[in-house]
Amino acid sequence: MAAAARHHGFDTVGITRPDSIPLAPERLRQFLAEGAHGDMEWLATTAARRGDPRVLWPQARSVIILGLNYGPDTDPLAILSKRDR
C-alpha cells in the first residue's frame, strides 16, 4: 500500500485504528473554543466527524492517512540570513 501511495505522489502513508487518538475530540473542542480555527468556520461545523471518524463510518476498523508535502523545495527561511533583502 505504501508503494502505491508513493506511486501516486504521496510522500507518506500510515494506517491506524479509528480510535487510536482517544483525546482527539476533546483537543479539537478546546482548539475551537479558543478560536484557534480563525475564519475556518467549516472546522467548527464539522467538529463531530473530525474528532472521531466513527461518527461518519461506525463500521470502520482502519483509517488510512496520506500525506503530501506542498512546501517549497528550498528553505523559505534562508532569505532571513540575507540582510540586504
Summary of the structure (lengths in Angstrom):
residues: 85
radius of gyration: 18.0
end to end distance: 45.2
largest distance: 58.4
contacts: 149
relative contact order: 0.20
helix: 39%
strand: 12%
